Amino acid sequence: MQNDLLLKAARGEETERVPVWLMRQAGRILPGYRKVRASVKDFTELVKTPELACQVTLEPVHVLGVDAAIIFSDILVIPEAMGLPYQMLESKGPWFEKTIKTAKDIEALHIGNTEDWEYVVNALKLTRKELGDKLPLLGFAGSPWTIFAYMTEGSGSKTFSVAKKMIFSEPELAHSLLDKITTTTIRYLKDQVKAGADLVQIFDSWGGILGHDTYYEFSLKYIARIVDELSPLVPVTAFPKGAYFASEQLAKLNCRVIGLDWAINAADARKTFGNKTLQGNMDPCLLYANETSIRKATHNMIQSFGTRNYIANLGHGVYPDTPVDHVKCFVDAVKEYKAQ
């Protein structure tokens, strides 16, 4: 591979410079994305049209100069594959007309198969063909707990009290749903690898809403199952946003890379996670600052983490109203960093 910096860093190998990519890099910050999005009726059509998903995936490679492409898709492929369709409402996010409430609802769900996410597989194959051996291609999925939260709540939430009510009042029911989601997710990620993904990331977006005692029981042990199945195939990144109260448990995961949000500092992360590769962790809002400030903050971030076993990224996805020039400044600042 012509540029294998990210894969080398993920494997813990030495690299000539720090690799960089951004979560949500293939999104509304880019004019090319907005043009493609305007050509279809909704977000879901874009995700389910492999040629367009491929085009959008490659856009940040050409415009921003990142060191990896991440397939343009959505974590909610999984509930739909299991028989629970959703809509993506403009400016509101995902919405499920039906939610999971009972054992009967869970029994009605099926374990997803390749045909249920064939459009993602085809998008990955197209993108792999277009990329050739230039850059790594990343795949991803939501963590079982994060998917569980959407399937029980029906949308995003400030409290996720419906999801948490189930784990406290009907834990066996919750585990049966989490088990089904986990089995489906393992199949899904293995298909992504077969289609050309060089690394996969698990987004535990809502892990931080759980408590220290409930996180392992209802999130981490299911992530561990996925990691154990995928790690022999490709490097795996676990991104447990807001859940660093469980750092000691997270450090035991059989994955190579831990994604960090901006609430943890580099010294603590290095101490806790040992020789794992760390990814992150700039606050996305810092990209609203002027370019001098962005460059300085980026260099400080790299200096604090060190150049070995490190992948530069944000601590969450780039926000859609971030100026493209500022995002490009961040990427360029990583590339130009010279160790002090």
SELUM-650984 format. One record per residue: residue in three letters; x, y, z of N, C-alpha, C, CB in turn; chain. Coordinates in steps of 0.02 Angstrom, whole numbers. Each point is the difference from the previous one (the first is absolute). Glycine has a CB too. Layout:
R  type    n_px    n_py    n_pz   ca_px   ca_py   ca_pz    c_px    c_py    c_pz   cb_px   cb_py   cb_pz  mol
R   ALA       X       Y       Z       X       Y       Z       X       Y       Z       X       Y       Z    A
...
// end
This chain:
R  type    n_px    n_py    n_pz   ca_px   ca_py   ca_pz    c_px    c_py    c_pz   cb_px   cb_py   cb_pz  mol
R   MET      42     -60       0     -42      60       0      44      62       0     -92     -62      62    A
R   GLN      75     110    -105      43      60      -7       3      41      64     -29       2    -121    A
R   ASN     -28       8     153      -1      36      64     -31     -46      52      -9     113     -59    A
R   ASP      50    -147      96     -24     -46      52      15      26      70      16     -95     -80    A
R   LEU      -9     161      86      17      30      65     -49     -19      54      53      94     -60    A
R   LEU    -117     -90      44     -51     -13      51       2     -73      22     -72      91     -49    A
R   LEU      80    -136       2       2     -71      18      62     -17      41     -65     -27    -104    A
R   LYS     121      58      86      61     -10      39      -9      25      71      69      11    -104    A
R   ALA     -97      49     111     -12      28      66     -48     -44      40      21     115     -45    A
R   ALA     -73    -139      11     -50     -43      34      32     -65      25     -90      49     -72    A
R   ARG     138     -74      35      34     -62      19      56      12      51     -27     -47    -112    A
R   GLY      40     111     128      53      15      47      69       5     -30     -69     -55      84    A
R   GLU      72      62    -151      64       5     -34      22      72      -5     -26    -104     -65    A
R   GLU      89     115      54      27      68      -7     -22      29     -67      99     -29      73    A
R   THR    -114      94     -73     -20      35     -61      43      62     -10    -118     -44      12    A
R   GLU     124      65     -75      41      59     -14     -34      65      22      50     -61     -96    A
R   ARG    -115      60     102     -37      56      29     -67     -27      28      54      83     -82    A
R   VAL     -87     -41     120     -64     -19      29     -55      -1     -53      35      50     111    A
R   PRO     -73    -104    -117     -56      -1     -48     -60      39      27      39    -112     -42    A
R   VAL     -83     133      -3     -57      41      20     -61     -16     -43      78      90      38    A
R   TRP    -135     -94      -6     -65      -1     -34     -49      31      49      28    -104     -71    A
R   LEU     -91     114      50     -50      31      44     -65     -39      -2      54     112     -18    A
R   MET     -83    -121      76     -68     -26       2     -48      51     -32      27     -68     105    A
R   ARG     -73      43    -145     -47      40     -40      37      43     -52     -78       2      97    A
R   GLN     134     -27    -121      37      38     -50     -37       2     -67     107     -32      57    A
R   ALA    -147     -18     -71     -39      -3     -62     -70      27      13      67     -99     -43    A
R   GLY     -73     163      56     -65      28      20     -11      70     -25       5     -72      99    A
R   ARG     -48     107     -63     -26      64     -23      52      56      -2    -108     -34      45    A
R   ILE     167      23     -18      52      52      -6      23       7     -72      36     -23     117    A
R   LEU     -47     -29    -158      28      -1     -68     -52      19     -52      80     -87      37    A
R   PRO     -65     134     -82     -47      19     -53     -20     -59     -44      51     114       1    A
R   GLY      -3    -159     -13     -15     -58     -41     -54     -44      31     117       3     -42    A
R   TYR    -113     -11     108     -52     -38      34     -68      34      -7      86     -43      82    A
R   ARG     -88     108     -71     -64      36      -3     -31      -6     -69      42      80      87    A
R   LYS      -1     -80    -139     -25      -7     -68     -31     -69     -11      87      81     -40    A
R   VAL     -53    -133      63     -26     -68      -7     -63      -8      42     116     -44     -20    A
R   ARG    -115      71      81     -59      -6      44     -61      34     -31      77      -3      99    A
R   ALA     -66      58    -133     -56      36     -31     -30     -37     -59      53     106      36    A
R   SER     -16    -155     -62     -23     -38     -59     -46     -58      17     105      33     -56    A
R   VAL    -112     -48     121     -41     -57      22     -55      26      47      97     -80     -12    A
R   LYS    -148      39      22     -57      23      40      15       4      74     -74     -49     -85    A
R   ASP     118       5     110      15       1      72      67     -34      14    -123       1      27    A
R   PHE     144       4      35      64     -29      23       2     -75     -13       8      90      87    A
R   THR     -63    -124     -74      -2     -73      -7      13     -21     -72     -81      -6      96    A
R   GLU      55      43    -144      12     -17     -70      74       6     -16    -115      39     -30    A
R   LEU     148      11      58      72       9     -10      39     -59      28     -15     125       5    A
R   VAL      -2    -145      55      34     -57      32     -10     -64     -40     -15      53     112    A
R   LYS     -45     -61    -142     -17     -63     -33      16      -1     -75     -88     -13      84    A
R   THR     120      66    -108      21       1     -71      76      -6      -1     -99      72     -34    A
R   PRO     126    -132      20      72     -12       7      44      48     -38     -29    -117      16    A
R   GLU       9     136     -77      41      45     -40       7      68      33     -36     -60    -104    A
R   LEU     -19      85     133       1      65      33      37      -4      67    -109      29     -57    A
R   ALA      98     -84      94      35      -9      63      75      -2     -12     -98     -62      48    A
R   CYS     119      29    -102      71      -4     -18      26      70     -16     -15    -117     -45    A
R   GLN     -22     155       5      21      67     -19      10      45      61     -62     -14    -108    A
R   VAL      14      10     155       4      41      60      58     -23      45    -125      20      -7    A
R   THR     136     -85      10      55     -28      41      68      27     -23     -68    -103      19    A
R   LEU      76     110     -86      64      20     -28      11      76       2      -6    -100     -73    A
R   GLU     -47     139      82       5      72      -1      52      29      48    -119       1     -33    A
R   PRO     119     -21      97      50      28      46      71     -22     -15     -88       2      86    A
R   VAL      96     -58    -120      67     -21     -20      29      51     -49     -31    -122      16    A
R   HIS     -11     144     -64      22      47     -51       4      71      26     -51     -74     -86    A
R   VAL       3      95     127      -5      70      22      44      14      61    -116       3     -46    A
R   LEU     115     -49      95      33      12      63      70     -32       5    -112       7      51    A
R   GLY     124     -58     -91      65     -34       3       9     -44      60      45      95     -61    A
R   VAL     -99    -125      86       4     -44      58      35     -66     -18    -105      51      45    A
R   ASP     126     -87       6      39     -61     -10     -42     -64      -3      92      57      57    A
R   ALA    -158     -50     -56     -44     -58      -5     -69      23     -23      64     -62      90    A
R   ALA     -99      18    -124     -70      11     -17     -42     -43      47      27      25    -123    A
R   ILE     -84       2     145     -46     -40      40     -66      -3     -38      56      34     111    A
R   ILE     -82     -94    -119     -58      -9     -43     -59      43      24      38    -117     -25    A
R   PHE     -71     149     -22     -57      41      17     -60     -45      11      46      98     -66    A
R   SER     -69    -101     127     -57     -43      18     -29      27      64      50    -102     -57    A
R   ASP     -85      60      95     -31      21      63      -1     -60      47     -71      87     -59    A
R   ILE      76     -73     125      -1     -55      48     -68     -34       2      86      59      67    A
R   LEU    -139     -26     -94     -67     -28       5     -16     -49     -56     -35     104      56    A
R   VAL      86    -122     -95      -7     -57     -46     -21     -62      39      88      49     -77    A
R   ILE     -61     -56     138     -12     -61      39     -74      -9      21     117      10      41    A
R   PRO    -149      38      -8     -70     -11      17     -44     -12     -61      17      70     100    A
R   GLU      -4     -35    -155     -40     -11     -60      11     -70     -27       7     122     -27    A
R   ALA      55    -146      29      15     -68     -22     -35     -52      42     110      40     -42    A
R   MET    -123     -23     105     -33     -46      46     -76       3      -4      99      12      75    A
R   GLY    -125      35    -115     -72       5      -9     -32      60      33       0    -121      -7    A
R   LEU      41     170      26     -27      60      32      21      61     -41       4     -55     116    A
R   PRO     -45      75    -164      18      56     -44      -1      67      36     -46     -65     -96    A
R   TYR      81     113      67       4      67      30      -4      52     -56      70     -43      97    A
R   GLN     -83     104     -77       4      57     -45      52      49      27    -121     -14     -36    A
R   MET     156      49      -9      46      51      21     -33      68     -14     102     -74     -24    A
R   LEU    -126     105      77     -37      63      -7      49      59      -4     -98     -50      62    A
R   GLU      87      93    -110      45      58     -10       2      43      62     -25      -2    -123    A
R   SER      85      17     147      12      43      58     -23     -31      66     -12      97     -75    A
R   LYS     -13    -158      74     -23     -33      61      37     -65      15    -111      52     -19    A
R   GLY     134     -85     -34      35     -63      10     -45     -60      -9      74      58      78    A
R   PRO     -52    -117     -56     -37     -62     -13     -65      -4      40     108     -56     -25    A
R   TRP    -157      23      -5     -65     -10      33     -28     -68     -20     -21     125       1    A
R   PHE       1    -164      50     -29     -66     -10     -75       4      16     109     -58      28    A
R   GLU    -150      39     -77     -73       0      12     -18     -53      52     -20      40    -118    A
R   LYS      54     -98     114     -12     -54      48      63      -7      43     -80     -60     -79    A
R   THR      72      47     142      57     -11      45      -7     -69      33      11     125      21    A
R   ILE      43    -147      10       2     -65      33     -20       8      74      90     -41     -80    A
R   LYS    -144       7      98     -26       7      69      -6     -67      36     -61     101     -37    A
R   THR      48    -155       0     -18     -63      31      42     -58     -27    -116      43      16    A
R   ALA     110    -100      17      34     -60     -24     -24     -20     -70      14     -39     120    A
R   LYS     -79      50    -131     -28     -16     -66      31      44     -54    -108     -34      55    A
R   ASP     121      97     -39      33      44     -48      70     -25     -17     -66      97      46    A
R   ILE     101    -121       4      68     -25     -11      -1     -65     -41      37      53     109    A
R   GLU     -85     -96     -93      -6     -63     -38     -14      13     -74     -43     -55     104    A
R   ALA       8     110    -118     -17      16     -70      61      24     -40    -115      30      39    A
R   LEU     167      -7      -4      61      21     -34      38     -60     -25       6     103      72    A
R   HIS      29     -95    -127      42     -55     -24      73      19       0     -95     -40     -71    A
R   ILE     138     -10      70      72      12      -5      14      19     -72      28     -82      94    A
R   GLY       3     140    -104      12      25     -68      49     -43     -39     -24     113      41    A
R   ASN      17    -112    -108      44     -36     -45      24      47     -55     -61    -108      25    A
R   THR     107      84     -66      32      41     -51     -51      36     -44      95     -79       1    A
R   GLU    -149      45     -20     -49      32     -44     -33      61      32     -20    -111     -53    A
R   ASP      20     113     120     -31      57      35      41      63      -4     -54     -82      76    A
R   TRP     119      76     -87      45      59      -5      43      -5     -63       2      10     126    A
R   GLU     -30     -40    -178      37      -8     -63      21      67     -29     -64    -105     -21    A
R   TYR      24     157      31      17      66     -26      64      27      32    -122      22     -20    A
R   VAL     134     -38      84      63      20      33      58     -40     -28     -63      31     105    A
R   VAL      53     -96    -113      52     -43     -29      19      25     -69     -44     -98      66    A
R   ASN      -5     114    -107      14      24     -68      35      68       1    -100     -64     -41    A
R   ALA      81     107      87      33      65       6      74      -9      20    -109      54      32    A
R   LEU     122    -101      13      69     -14      20      40     -28     -59     -39     -22     118    A
R   LYS      10     -23    -155      35     -30     -57      17      53     -53     -58    -109      21    A
R   LEU       9     152     -35      12      54     -48      55      47      24    -120      -7     -36    A
R   THR     117      25      99      49      46      28      69     -32       1     -89      53      71    A
R   ARG      92    -116     -53      65     -35       0      30       0     -70     -38     -72      95    A
R   LYS      -5      62    -145      24      -1     -70      26      69     -20     -83     -91     -27    A
R   GLU      45     144      47      20      68     -18      64      21      37    -121      28     -20    A
R   LEU     126     -47      83      60      17      39      61     -38     -23     -73      23      96    A
R   GLY      63     -84    -121      56     -42     -17      42     -13      61       0      44    -117    A
R   ASP      65     -35     110      45     -11      58      25      66      28      34    -111     -48    A
R   LYS     -71     166      36      23      65      22      -5      10      75     -34      45    -110    A
R   LEU     -24     -61     139     -15      15      71     -40     -57      32       2     123     -26    A
R   PRO       0    -127      92     -44     -47      35     -73      22      -5      93     -28      79    A
R   LEU    -137     -21     -78     -72      11       1     -28     -26      66      -7     -10    -127    A
R   LEU     -28      52     163     -26     -17      66     -74     -18      -4      86      75      53    A
R   GLY    -105    -125     -13     -70     -17       9     -19      16      72       5     -90     -88    A
R   PHE     -70      84     104     -20      16      68     -69     -29      15      68     104      -4    A
R   ALA     -84    -103      69     -66     -18      24     -10      34      68       1    -111     -61    A
R   GLY     -63     118      81     -15      25      67       9     -56      50     -80      85     -46    A
R   SER      94     -68     108       3     -51      52     -70     -28      13     100      58      52    A
R   PRO    -105    -119     -28     -66     -28      15     -41      45      47      48    -113     -16    A
R   TRP     -16     142      68     -38      42      45     -27      62     -35      70     -41      95    A
R   THR     -30      72    -138     -23      59     -36     -58     -17     -46     115      47       5    A
R   ILE    -112    -103     -39     -55     -22     -43     -61     -16      42      82     -46     -85    A
R   PHE     -71      12     141     -54     -15      48     -37      64      21      65    -101      41    A
R   ALA     -26     153     -28     -30      63      23     -47      28     -52     102      23      68    A
R   TYR     -81     -24    -131     -44      25     -54     -61     -44     -10     100      50     -56    A
R   MET     -91    -115      61     -55     -47     -13     -53       3      54      80     -74     -61    A
R   THR     -61      92     121     -49       3      55     -29      70       9      61     -92      56    A
R   GLU     -20     144     -69     -23      69       7     -39      24     -61      98      22      73    A
R   GLY     -76     -44    -132     -31      21     -62      33      61     -31    -105     -46      43    A
R   SER     151      78      -7      36      59     -24      55      15      49    -104      47     -58    A
R   GLY     140       8      46      48      23      49     -37      25      62      82      29     -91    A
R   SER     -46     -19     146     -31      19      62      50      36      45     -80     -97      -8    A
R   LYS      55     141      51      44      32      49      15     -46      59     -46     111     -34    A
R   THR      -1    -155      51       7     -42      59       5     -74     -15     -62      86      61    A
R   PHE      36    -107    -118      -5     -72     -18     -33     -39      56     103      10     -71    A
R   SER    -153      20     101     -33     -32      57     -39     -62     -20      -7     111      54    A
R   VAL     -18    -114    -116     -36     -60     -22      48     -59      -6     -83      72     -63    A
R   ALA     140     -60      32      50     -53      -7      25     -22      68      34      46    -111    A
R   LYS     -20       2     154      26     -17      66     -53     -33      44      81      95      -9    A
R   LYS    -143     -77      -1     -54     -32      37       0     -76     -14     -69     106      -6    A
R   MET      79    -124     -57       0     -72     -17      58     -37      34     -55      27    -109    A
R   ILE     115       4     110      56     -38      29      -8      -8      75      74      44     -90    A
R   PHE    -109       2     123      -9      -5      72     -62     -41      19      57     110      12    A
R   SER    -111    -103     -51     -62     -34      18      -7     -69     -32     -52     112      12    A
R   GLU      83    -121     -71      -5     -64     -35      68     -18     -29    -122      20     -27    A
R   PRO     172     -32      69      68     -12     -25       5     -60     -47      42      50     105    A
R   GLU     -79    -103     -92       4     -59     -44     -25      17     -69     -16     -75      98    A
R   LEU     -36     115    -102     -26      22     -64      52      43     -36    -119      -3      45    A
R   ALA     150      48      -8      52      42     -29      58     -41     -28     -31      91      80    A
R   HIS      52    -141     -42      56     -42     -24     -19     -40     -62      41      -8     118    A
R   SER    -103     -14    -123     -21     -38     -59       3      44     -62     -74     -72      72    A
R   LEU      55     136     -65       5      46     -57      72      15     -16    -111      49      30    A
R   LEU     152     -35      20      71      15     -11      36     -59     -33      -3      76     100    A
R   ASP     -15    -137     -80      30     -59     -29     -15      -5     -75      -9     -58     111    A
R   LYS     -53      72    -129     -21      -4     -69      34      54     -42    -110     -47      36    A
R   ILE     115     107      -8      35      55     -34      73     -18     -10     -80      83      50    A
R   THR     112    -112       1      71     -16      -3      14     -52     -54      10      26     121    A
R   THR     -50     -78    -124       9     -52     -51      -6      29     -70     -45     -85      80    A
R   THR      -4     129     -89     -10      32     -65      60      45     -17    -124      -4      16    A
R   THR     148      41      33      55      47     -12      64     -37     -19     -52      79      81    A
R   ILE      65    -136     -50      59     -40     -18      -4     -22     -73      10     -39     120    A
R   ARG     -68      16    -140      -8     -20     -71      11      59     -46     -81     -89      35    A
R   TYR      53     146     -16       4      60     -40      72      23      -9    -114      33      40    A
R   LEU     151     -30      14      70      22      -5      44     -50     -37     -16      62     107    A
R   LYS       3    -126     -99      38     -49     -38     -13       8     -75      -6     -80      97    A
R   ASP     -56      96    -116     -15      13     -70      36      63     -25    -112     -56      15    A
R   GLN     118     106      29      36      60     -19      74     -15     -15     -79      69      70    A
R   VAL     108    -111     -28      70     -20     -10       8     -38     -66      17      -5     125    A
R   LYS     -63     -42    -138       3     -38     -63      -6      46     -60     -50     -98      58    A
R   ALA      13     153     -50     -12      47     -56      57      50      -8    -122     -13      19    A
R   GLY     170      14      27      58      43     -10      19      46      57     -31      -6    -115    A
R   ALA      -5       4     172      18      43      57      66     -24      31    -122      24      22    A
R   ASP     168      22     -12      65     -16      28       2       7      76      52      37    -107    A
R   LEU     -99      -1     135      -6      11      72     -73      14      13     120      45      13    A
R   VAL    -146     -65      45     -69      16      17      -3      36      68     -41    -100     -66    A
R   GLN      -5     147      71      -8      38      62     -70     -13      29      80      88     -41    A
R   ILE     -82     -97     106     -63     -10      36     -16      65      37      19    -125      14    A
R   PHE     -74     157     -34     -20      63      30     -47     -14      59      13      60    -111    A
R   ASP      13     -52     172     -42      -7      59     -23      71      20      62    -107      39    A
R   SER    -103     136     -82     -18      71       6     -36      16      65      -7       4    -122    A
R   TRP     -32     -52     147     -40      14      60      24     -39      61     -97      22     -74    A
R   GLY     158     -49      71      28     -36      57       4      43      62      64     -70     -79    A
R   GLY     -51     135      70      10      45      56     -62      14      41      89      49     -65    A
R   ILE    -147     -70      41     -62      12      39     -10     -55      52     -51      59     -98    A
R   LEU      90    -113      93      -4     -53      50      44      16      60     -24     -84     -91    A
R   GLY      13      49     145      41      10      59      59     -49       1    -101      40      63    A
R   HIS     145     -30     -15      59     -43       5     -19     -73       6      62      95      54    A
R   ASP    -113    -110     -14     -19     -70      11     -40     -29     -57       0      23     121    A
R   THR     -36      19    -157     -42     -26     -55      37      -2     -66    -100      44      59    A
R   TYR     154      -6     -66      34       4     -64      28     -68     -22      29     119      25    A
R   TYR       5    -152      21      27     -65     -19     -56     -49     -18      99      19      75    A
R   GLU    -151     -20     -34     -53     -50      -8     -39       9     -65      -9      -6     125    A
R   PHE      -4      69    -144     -46      12     -56      34      30     -62     -89      15      84    A
R   SER     153       0     -80      34      25     -59      66     -36     -13     -54     111      19    A
R   LEU      99    -106      28      69     -21     -13       6     -75     -16      37      91      75    A
R   LYS     -74    -132     -41       9     -72     -12     -25     -20     -70     -13     -21     123    A
R   TYR     -33      61    -151     -23     -13     -68      50      27     -51    -119       4      40    A
R   ILE     149      53     -25      54      26     -42      57     -51      -1     -33     120      26    A
R   ALA      48    -149      32      55     -48       5     -13     -61     -46      21      37     119    A
R   ARG     -83     -59    -123     -17     -56     -45      16      18     -72     -90     -37      79    A
R   ILE      71      97     -99      12      22     -69      75       4     -13    -109      64       0    A
R   VAL     145     -32      46      72       9      -7      35     -68      -5      -7     108      64    A
R   ASP     -12    -155     -23      32     -66      -1     -10     -35     -67     -18      -8     123    A
R   GLU     -39      19    -154     -15     -31     -65      36      35     -58    -111     -35      45    A
R   LEU     118     101     -41      28      38     -56      75       9       3    -108      58      -6    A
R   SER     136     -55      66      72      15       7      46     -48     -38     -28      47     110    A
R   PRO      12    -111    -117      44     -43     -40      -1      18     -74     -19     -90      82    A
R   LEU     -30     130    -104      -7      17     -71      31      67     -18    -104     -67      -1    A
R   VAL      89     118      40      25      68     -12       9      36      67     -58       4    -114    A
R   PRO      96      51     114       1      40      61     -70      27      16     120      32     -23    A
R   VAL    -135     -27      87     -66      25      22      10      60      46     -50    -116     -10    A
R   THR      10     168      -2      -1      58      44     -64       1      40      71      65     -81    A
R   ALA     -66     -58     146     -59      10      43      -2      73      20       4    -120      43    A
R   PHE     -61     152     -56      -7      71      17     -58       7      50      44      36    -114    A
R   PRO     -27     -39     179     -52       3      52     -10      71      25      29    -117      34    A
R   LYS     -66     157     -72      -6      71      16     -31      10      69     -11      25    -123    A
R   GLY      47      13     165     -26      17      65       4     -55      52     -73      77     -58    A
R   ALA     105    -133      42       0     -57      46      69     -14      30     -93     -48     -66    A
R   TYR     133     100      74      68     -12      24       3     -11      75      40      69     -93    A
R   PHE     -98     -67     126      -3     -23      69      14     -75       3     -84      90      28    A
R   ALA      79    -123     -86      12     -72      -4      67     -15     -35    -124     -20      -4    A
R   SER     171      67       9      63      -7     -37      38     -64      15       6     123       1    A
R   GLU      -5    -142      63      38     -61      18     -31     -61     -33      33      52     109    A
R   GLN     -99     -54    -114     -33     -56     -34      10       5     -76     -85      -6      92    A
R   LEU      81      66    -119      11      10     -71      70     -21     -21     -82      94       3    A
R   ALA     130     -83      41      70     -18     -15       9     -75     -11      37      99      67    A
R   LYS     -83    -139     -41       4     -72      -7     -30     -26     -65      -4      -7     124    A
R   LEU     -29      51    -162     -28     -21     -64      54     -26     -46     -92      84      13    A
R   ASN      75    -134     -53      47     -30     -46       3      39     -66     -22    -113      54    A
R   CYS      25     179     -49       3      41     -60      66      39       0    -127      10      -4    A
R   ARG     147      13     -56      64      35      -6      -8      74      15      35     -83     -85    A
R   VAL     -94     113      69      -7      72       2     -58      21      46      47       8    -116    A
R   ILE     -35      43     157     -53      30      41     -10      72     -23      29     -75     100    A
R   GLY     -90      91    -120     -17      68     -18     -16      41      63     -43     -39    -112    A
R   LEU      67     100     114      -8      42      59     -40      63     -16     108     -44      45    A
R   ASP    -154      63       0     -31      66      -7      43      51      36    -116     -51      -8    A
R   TRP      94     114      10      43      54      26      -2       5      76     -19      61    -105    A
R   ALA     -17    -106     139      -6       4      73      55     -37      37    -122      10     -16    A
R   ILE     168     -40     -21      55     -36      33      66      29     -26     -70    -106      12    A
R   ASN     119     112      32      64      28     -23      48     -56     -20     -16     100      74    A
R   ALA      65     -80    -114      45     -49     -30      39     -40      52       9      76     -98    A
R   ALA      16     -42     150      41     -35      50     -40     -55      34      66     104      18    A
R   ASP    -128     -89       2     -43     -50      31     -14     -58     -47     -51      89      71    A
R   ALA      37     -72    -134     -15     -52     -49      60     -46     -12     -82      77     -54    A
R   ARG     141     -48      47      59     -41     -10      13     -46      59      48      91     -72    A
R   LYS     -58     -64     132      11     -40      61     -48     -58       4      41     103      58    A
R   THR    -104     -90     -76     -52     -51       7       2     -52     -56     -70      84      57    A
R   PHE      81     -61    -119      -8     -45     -57      66     -31     -25     -98      68     -32    A
R   GLY     152     -52      66      63     -35     -14      22       7     -72     -29     -80      89    A
R   ASN      41      23    -122      28       3     -68     -54      -1     -54     100     -57      43    A
R   LYS    -163      66     -25     -51       6     -51      11      64     -39     -83     -66      70    A
R   THR      61      66    -132       1      62     -39     -59      43      21      57     -59     -98    A
R   LEU     -45     123     106     -53      47      20     -19      44     -59      42      -1     118    A
R   GLN    -106      18    -122     -26      41     -55     -41      57      28      -1    -100     -76    A
R   GLY      12     160      50     -39      58      23      47      58      10     -85     -74      55    A
R   ASN      66     121     -13     -63       7      36     -20      73       4      25    -104      66    A
R   MET     -11     142    -120     -14      71       0     -75      14       2     105      20     -64    A
R   ASP    -125      29     104     -69      22       2     -20      27     -69       9      28     124    A
R   PRO     -60     -56    -156     -20      23     -67     -13      75      -2     -49    -112     -21    A
R   CYS      27     141      76     -14      72       1      62      43      -7     -99     -24      70    A
R   LEU     158      -6     -56      61      38      -8      12      18     -73      48     -58     100    A
R   LEU     -80      22    -146       8      14     -71     -39      63     -21      17    -122     -21    A
R   TYR     -54     152      67     -31      65     -14      50      56      12    -112     -46      32    A
R   ALA     168      32       1      50      51      15      37      21     -63      14     -47     116    A
R   ASN      29      97    -111      39      20     -59      54     -52     -14     -22     122      25    A
R   GLU      51    -118     -84      45     -53     -22      65      -2      41     -48      12    -114    A
R   THR      70      44     138      59       1      43     -13     -40      64      34     113     -47    A
R   SER     -92    -103      76     -19     -36      61      -9     -75     -13     -55     104      43    A
R   ILE      26    -120    -100      -9     -71     -18      68     -35      -7    -109      29     -59    A
R   ARG     153       4      24      66     -30     -11      38     -10      67       4      55    -114    A
R   LYS      -7      -4     156      34      -6      65     -30     -55      43      27     122      -6    A
R   ALA     -94    -125       9     -33     -52      40      14     -69     -27     -90      82      28    A
R   THR      93     -89     -93      14     -65     -31      70     -23      17     -78      27     -94    A
R   HIS     126      18      88      70     -18      17       7     -17      74      40      74     -92    A
R   ASN     -75     -37     135       2     -15      72     -30     -68      15      -8     122      24    A
R   MET     -46    -138     -60     -33     -65      10      48     -57     -19    -112      52     -24    A
R   ILE     144     -47     -33      47     -53     -21      58      -5      48     -33      19    -119    A
R   GLN      58      38     140      56      -1      47     -19     -35      65      43     107     -50    A
R   SER    -105     -97      73     -21     -31      63     -10     -75      -6     -55     107      29    A
R   PHE      34    -130     -88      -9     -72      -9      64     -35     -23    -119      22     -28    A
R   GLY     162      14      -7      59     -31     -29     -17     -26     -70      43     -30     114    A
R   THR       8      19    -154     -12     -20     -69      -5     -75     -10      61     102     -33    A
R   ARG     -47    -141      83      -4     -74      -6     -66     -23      28     126     -12       9    A
R   ASN    -157     -38     -43     -64     -28      23     -53      56       7      62     -92      61    A
R   TYR     -67     133    -112     -47      55       3     -30      15     -69      64      48      97    A
R   ILE    -129     -36     -98     -37      21     -61     -35      65      17     -16    -120     -41    A
R   ALA      31     173       5     -32      65      13     -72       0     -26     113      58      -6    A
R   ASN    -157     -31      46     -71       4     -18     -32      50      48      -3    -122     -44    A
R   LEU     -61     132      36     -38      40      47     -26     -46      55     -32      83     -90    A
R   GLY       4     -52     142     -29     -39      55     -72     -19     -13      76      58      77    A
R   HIS    -103     -37    -135     -66     -19     -23      -3      21     -73     -55      13     116    A
R   GLY      -2     -22    -149      -5      17     -70       4      75     -12     -68    -101     -17    A
R   VAL      97     120     -41       4      71     -19     -71      27      -9     114     -18     -55    A
R   TYR    -127      78      80     -67      29      -4     -12      28     -69       4      27     123    A
R   PRO     -67     -31    -147     -15      16     -70      11      72     -21     -81     -90       7    A
R   ASP      83     137      40      10      70     -18      73      21       8    -118      24      33    A
R   THR     163     -71     -24      71      15       6      28      21     -68      12     -82      97    A
R   PRO      24     138    -101      29      21     -64      48     -53     -28     -11     119      36    A
R   VAL       4    -135    -100      43     -50     -31      74      18       8     -92     -26     -82    A
R   ASP     108      90      74      70      21       5      28     -15      69     -22      90     -84    A
R   HIS     -19     -86     135      23     -13      68      13     -75      10     -64     100      42    A
R   VAL      21    -141     -74      10     -73       4      65     -18     -37    -125     -20       6    A
R   LYS     134      50     -64      61     -12     -39      62      23      39     -65      13    -107    A
R   CYS      58      42     143      55      25      42      20     -51      53     -40     117     -20    A
R   PHE     -10    -148      50      13     -52      50      39     -58     -31    -105      32      62    A
R   VAL      81     -56    -119      34     -56     -34      71      19     -18    -110     -40     -45    A
R   ASP     119      99      16      67      22     -20      46      10      61     -51      56    -100    A
R   ALA      22     -33     155      40      11      61      27     -66      27     -68     101      27    A
R   VAL      29    -154     -33      24     -66      21      58     -21     -45    -116     -32      42    A
R   LYS     107      41    -107      51     -23     -47      65      38       7     -91     -31     -78    A
R   GLU      87      94      97      61      41       3      35      -3      68     -51      75     -85    A
R   TYR      21    -111     132      28      -2      69      69     -30      -1    -115     -11      47    A
R   LYS     159      44     -13      68     -25      11      11      -6      75      43      52    -108    A
R   ALA     -21    -109     131      11     -12      71      49      52      27     -23    -123     -15    A
R   GLN       6     150      73      42      52      31      61     -31      33    -102      73      19    A
// end
